[in-house]
Amino acid sequence: MTLGVSVFVFSALIAWVSWKLFEFAKKRKKLIDFIDEIPGPARFLLSDPPISSNSTVLVNFSFQIEEWGRTYAFMKNALGVIKAWVGPVPVVFLCKAEAAKILLESTTQITKPPQYNFLKRWLGTGLLTSTGGKWHARRKMLTPAFHFNILNKFVPIFSKESKVFADQIEKQADTGVEFDLFPYVKRCALDIICETAMGAEIGSQMGKNMDYVDAVTTLSRLIWHYERLPWMWLKPIWYLTGNGYTFDAALEMTTNFTRKIISERQENFVKIDTSKPDAEEFTGKRKLAFLDLLLNMQSETKLTDEDIREEVDTFMFEGHDTTSSGIGFTIWLLAQNPECQAKVHAEVDAVFGDSDRLPTHEDLKKLSYLEQCIKEALRLLPSVPFFARILTEDYHYREITIPSGVTVVVAPVAVHRDPTYWGDDAEAFNPDHFLPENIAKRHPYSYVPFAAGPRNCIGQKFAIMEEKSVCSAFFRRYRVTTEQNIVNDRPVPELILKPSDGFKVKMYKRSVAC
């Protein structure tokens, strides 16, 4: 190559790099100009709360989020949109119903940000992690599986495992000693989700299949660890710390367990008509499971066995931690509000008396005040306090524009405390917020514990029905008190919202007990 050609190539390379840097700087300036129009705190440094794993720091950060809401989102003339910087990366929080509505009702803004990608190692591209055409096709395919006719068939499972839960905690009653209710609730929720999702009675409440239980717990813990600590995104560090090997072993355990169950169900599979009242008896003595509905669709939808595994594990992942949080917070908040607890006792006594029979679907429908309490707990302390989208097109809300490519977070934990819709007692536990006449007056996006719009939680009716079953079993037999409150046992936002020190309660048997 002659000197002249070399100089030309080098000059062209310099020009190309300069142009790319110019384009990047221009795009970056545009981004900063738009983001700077949004109110919010100063930038975070790499050591600041959003990427810390320290529980005390996370407690402080949860207080900080509420303070941001009061300072930037709910002050007079505020738009309910807050910016924050994680290093050089902007994140925008939507804290008012009107702002959240624009994002959530969109049929195109459904893409999850890259932070969800690590979940794909466990869940593949199932309903939680997929986007675009695949998500639309899966959502359309799975929606019939959550029809009320199907959900009603799960009530016997809810009722059976709820009774086991109430039996297991009986030894804690009348001791006068506080204990942590959360481990019991989590095992109950896991047993329910395993039987309804896979038809597998794992019996974790009775101490069975603890290798699988421990593997599921490990995956959830390490996913949270990975998401919060960016240096763990470097594979050498992930494995040098031992986290990678532990994660891989737990992943192999859980996915092999699911594949084994799928194989066993396939061996005895009989195609069913789920619209028939006796559809749950289609396998003889076995009850209907979510897995059976997927197998029923397999021939028409060309689902592979791995597709089915993804959806079953997605249902498992989304269905046990979130409901256990909702159940725990409901009982905990009722322990702090004895007058509301007394109304729940009166309601369950009116429905069940002193019988020990298991609840039916019709029984659960009658527990309207308990449902108000569950929904109010999900308002104050939503199991999923934040959910995110990465914008695939510019977002416009009044005078604010957020450019494509920015991560936008809907914050139910803030939306649910907006005094515009929840009044002066927005911070208080008040189940009357969910009286029909009060619901009718509110903005439809002022309450979004299960998201809203096209990408809302497909299992929300399942979750409410399960929580009513477990909570009713508890309050039929027990009265509960606590010395904790939302300040001294601060909920912290991990993968789900959890109490920083467990659900510490004292429990007493009731005279109307079953």
N, C-alpha and C positions, 0 to 999 in steps of 0.2 A: 504494500500500500504506500503510495507516494505521500510525501509530507503534506501536499495540498489537500489530498483526500482526507488524511487524518485530521487536519485542522478543521475541515468542513464537518466531518462526523462529530468531532468534539464540540464544535460550535453549535451544531444542531441539537446535540444532547443537552448542552447548557441551556439553550433556548427552550427546549421541551420541559426541562425541570423547572426553569424559571416561570414558564407559563402555568405549570401545574401548581406551583407554590402561590402564584398570583390568584389562580382560581380558588385554591383552598382558603387563602386569606380573605378574598372577596366573599366567599360563602360563609366563612366564620364570622366576619364582620356583620353580615346580614342577620345571622343567627343571634349574635349578641345584641344587636340593635332591637330585634323583636323581643328577646327575653328580658332585656333591661326595662321594657315597658311594663313588665309584670311585677307587682310588689312581692317582697320576700326578704328573707334574712341574707346575711353575707355568705360568701362561698364557704363550703366545708373544706377543711384540709384532710389529708389522707388518714389522720389519726382521729377524726371526729366521729360522732355517733353512728351515721348510717352504715359504716363498714366495721363496726366493732362487735366482738362477740361477748364482751363483758356484760353480765346481767345488770349490774348497777348502772352502767352507761345506757343500756337499753331502757331501763326504767326512767332515767332522766330524759331520754329522747322521747318517750311516750308523753311525758309532761310537756316537752318542747313542742311537739306536734299540736297539742291542744292550745298552747300559748300562741303559736302561729295562727291558728284558727281565729282566736279572739283578736289578735293584733292586726292581721292582714286580711282575713276572709270575712269576718262578721262585723267589722266596724262600719260606721255610717258610710253609705255610698260605695262600699267595697263590692267587688265583682265576684268574690269567692274563688279566686284563682291565685295560687301562690307559686313562686319559683324557688328552687333551691339548687345549689351547685354541689355536685360530688366531684371534687377536683375540677377538671375542665368540662365536665359533662353536666348539662342542665337537665333537671327533672321538674316537671310542672304538676302541681297537685290541684285537683278540682274539688272544691269543698262546699259548693252550693248546688242545689238541685238543678237549677237552670243551666249551669255550666256542664254538669255531668250528663244531662239529658242529650245534649248535642252529640257527645261522643258515644254514649251507650245506645242510642237509637239508630246509629249509623249501621248500614249493612256492609260497608266497606272497611271501616276502621275496626277490624277484628283481630289484628295481628298482635300476638304477644311479643314482648321485647326479648332480646337475647338472653336475659337472665333465666328464662324458662328452658333454655336449650339443654341444660344439664339433666333436667327431668326426663328428657327423651331417652336417656340410657335405661331408664326403668319403664317408662310409659310409652316409648316409641312416639309415633305421631297419632295418638288417640285424640279423643274429643277435647281434652284440656290443652294439648300442645299444638295441634294442627291448625292450619289457617287456609284461606282461599277456598278453592273448589272441593278439596278433600274434607275440610271442616263442614262446609254446607251439606255435602253428601252424607257424612256421618251423622250430623245433627238430624237431618230429615229421616234417616234410617232408624235412629235410636229413639226419637220422640215417642213413638207408639209404645215403647217398653215402659214408659212412665205414665201411661194412662191410668186413671183412678181405678179402673177394673183390675189392672195388674197390681197396683199398690195395695188394694184391699186384701189381696191374697198373701201379702207379707205380714199382715197384722198378727197372725198366730205366732210368727217368729219373734216379732217385737215383744209380744206379751210374754212368751216363754222366757226369753233372755232377761226381760225386765224383772221377772219374778226371781230368777237366779241372782240378779244384782241385789234385790232387796233382801234375799236370804243371806248373801255373802257378807253384807255390812251389818247384819243383826248383832254380831259380837261386839260391835263398836257402840251399841246403844246403851244409854243409862250408865256409862262409866264416868261421866263428868270430865272426860279428857278429850281435848281436841285431837282430831286426826285428819289426815289429808284424804278427801273423798276422790280426788282426781284419778288415782290409779285404778280404782274400782270402776269409775265411769268409763275410762278408756278401754278397759278389758271388756266391759259390756258392749260398748259401741263396736269393738273389733269383732266380737262374736256375732253380733247382728249383721254386720256388713259382710262377713265371710259366708254366713249361711244364705243371706239374700242374694249376694253376688255370685257365689260359686256353688251353693248347695252343700257347703262343707261345714260341719259342726266341729269347730276346732276346740271348743271348751276351755278357752283361756281363763275364764272366770273360775274354773275348777282346777287350774294349774296344768292343763294339758297343752301339747303342741307349743311349748314355750320357745323352742328353737325358731319356729316361724314367727311367733310374736316378737321375739327379740330382734329378728332380722328386719321386720317391718319398722320397729322402733329405731333401729340403727340407721336405716335408710333415711327416715324422716330427719333424724338428728344431723346426719352428715350432709344431706342436701342443704339444710339451713346453714351449716358451717361453711360449705362451699360457696353458697350464694353471697354470704356476708363478708368473706375475706378474699379480696381479689388476688392475693399472692397464692392462694390455693388453686387458682385457675392455671397456674404453671404446673404441668404434669409432673416434673421431677420433684417439686415441693410437695405436691399432693401425695405422691407415693413415699417420699423420704420420711414424711411425718407418720406414715402408717395408715393414714386415712384412706388412701386409694385401695390398699389391699383389704382393709376392713369393709369398705363399700362394695368391692367386687364380690367378696364372699357372701355378704348379705343379699346382694342383687341376685347372685346365682341361686341362693336358697329360695327366695321369694318367687322368682320367675319359674324355677323348676317345680315348685309346689303348685303354681297356677297351671302350668302345662300338664302336670299329672292329673289334676282335677278335670281339666278339659278332656283329656284322653279317656278318663273313666266315664264321664258323662256321655261322650260320643258313643261309647260301646253299647250303651243301653238307651240311646236316644230314639224317641218316637215323635214324629211331627205332630204338632198340636194346633188347635184353634183356640187362641188365647181369649177370644170373645165369649167362649162358653163358660158358664158359672163353675163347672167342675174341672176347669183346665188345670188346676194345680194338682190334680190327681193323675195326671197323664203318665207318670212313671210308677204307678202303683202306690207305694207308701211314701215315695219321695215328694217333697213340696217343690213348687215352682221356684226357680232361681233366675236371676238376670242372665246367667250363662246359657240357660235353656232357651231364652228368647233369642239370643245371638245365634245359637246353633239352628234355631228354627228359621232364621233369616239367611243362613249361610248359602244355601243353594241358589236363592234368587239374587243375592247381592254380591256373590263371588268373594265373600270374606274368607281370608285364609285363617288357618289356626293361629298364626301370629297376630293377625288383626284382632281376633277375638281375645287373645291374651292381653293385648294392649288395652282394650276397652274394659276388661274385667279388672285389671290392675289399676286403671284410672279410677274406676268406681271405688275400688278399695282405698286408694290413696286419698281421694277427695271426700270419701264418705265416713271415715272413722275419726280422724282428728277434728274435723269441723263440728260434727255432731257432739262429740264428747266435750268440746269447748262450750257449745251452746247449752247442753244439759248442765254442765258444772256451773256455769255462770248463772243459769236460772235458779238453781237450788241455792247458790251462794247469795244472790241478791234477795231471794225470799227469806233467807236466814237473817238478813239485815233489815227486812221490812216485815215484822211479825203481823201487822194488820192485814197485809196482802196475803201472807201465808195462811192466816185464819180463813180468808175467803176461799183459798184453794182447798183447804181441808173441808170446808162446808160443801164445796162443789163435788169433790170426789166422794164424800159421804152420801150426798144426795143420789149419786149415780150408782154406787156400789154397796152402800150400807155397810154391814159388817161381814159381807161374804168374802170368800177368798177366790172367787172365780176369776179367770183371765179375761181381760177386756176384749170386746169385739170392736169392729170398726164403728158400729153405731154408738157404742159407749164413748169412744174417743171423740166423736163428733159433738157429743153433749158437753165436753169439757171446754167451754168457750172462754171462761175466765183464765184457766190455765194456759190456753193458747195466747191470750193477751199478755200474760206474764212472760211466756217464752219469746214472743215478738218484741216485748219491751226490753228483755235482756239482750236480744240481738241488736236492738237499736243502740243501747248504751255501750255494749261491749260486743260488737260484731265479730264472729269467728274469723272472718277474713277482713281485717281492718283496712287493707289497701288492695286494689287490683289494677294492673297496668296494661297499657297498649302502647305500641310504637306507631306513631302516625305514618300512614302511607300517603297522606295528602295533607295540605295545610288545614289547620283547625281555626275556625273563626267564631268568636263569641264577643258580641258587642264591639268595643274598640280594640279587642285583643286578637292578635294573630300568632299562632304557634306554628312554626315551620314543620314541614314533613321531615321525618327522621328523629324527632324529639320523643322521648318517653314521657307519656302523660299518665298520671296516677289518679284514679278516682279514690277518694278517701271516705268510705262510709263512716269511719270513726269521727270525722268532722261533719259530713253532710247531716248525720243523724243528731247533731247538737246545734243545728242552726236555729236560733230563737225565732227567726222569721216564721218557721213552720211548727216548731215545737214549743213555743211560748217561753215564758219566764222560768218554767220548771224544766227546761231542756236538759239540765244536768241531773235531774232527780229521776228516781225509779217510779214511774206512774203508769200502770197497766191501762188506765183509762185512755191513754193516748190511742189505744187500738179499739175503742168502741166504734161501731160502724159509722156513727154520725161524725166522729172526729176524723176517721180515715177519709171520708167523702170530701172533707174540706181541704185536704192537703194536696200539695203537688205530688203527682205520681212518682217522681224521682227523688222525693225527699226521704224515702226509705228504701235502701238498696243493699240489704245484707247478702242477697243472692245475686248481686248485679241486676241488670235489667236490659230490656231490648233483646235483639236477636241472640246475643251471646250470654244470656242469663243462665243461672245454674239449672240444669235439666232435672236435678234431683231435689229441688226445694220442697215439693210436697211430701216426698219421701222423708226428708229430714224433719219437717215439722211433725209428721205423724209418729216418727220414731221418738222424738223428744217428748211428745205428749205421753207416749206409752211408758217410757222410763220414768219421767217425772211423776206421773200418776201412781205408778207402783211405789215410788218412794214416799209420796205424801199420804197415801192410804195407810201407811204403817208408821210413819215417823214425823216427829216435829224436830226442827233443826234451828240452832242458834250459832252465832259466830262473834268473835271479838274483833274480827278483821273488817276492813272496809276498803274502798277503792283507792284510798291514799296509802294506808300502811301495808297493803298487799297489792301493789300497783300492777295492773295487767301490762304485759310487754308484747310488742309485735314481733313474733317469730314467723315461721311458716303460717301459723295461725296465732290468734290472740290467746295468751295464756296468763294465768296469775303468776307473779314473780315468786311466790312462796306457797303455791298449791292452794287448794280449796280447804282451808282449815276450819272444821266445824265441830260442834258438839251435837249429839243426836239422842233423841229420847223416843221410846215407844209410845204410841198413842193408845188411848183406851178403846178406840173404835178399830184398833188394828185387826188385820185379817188373821 
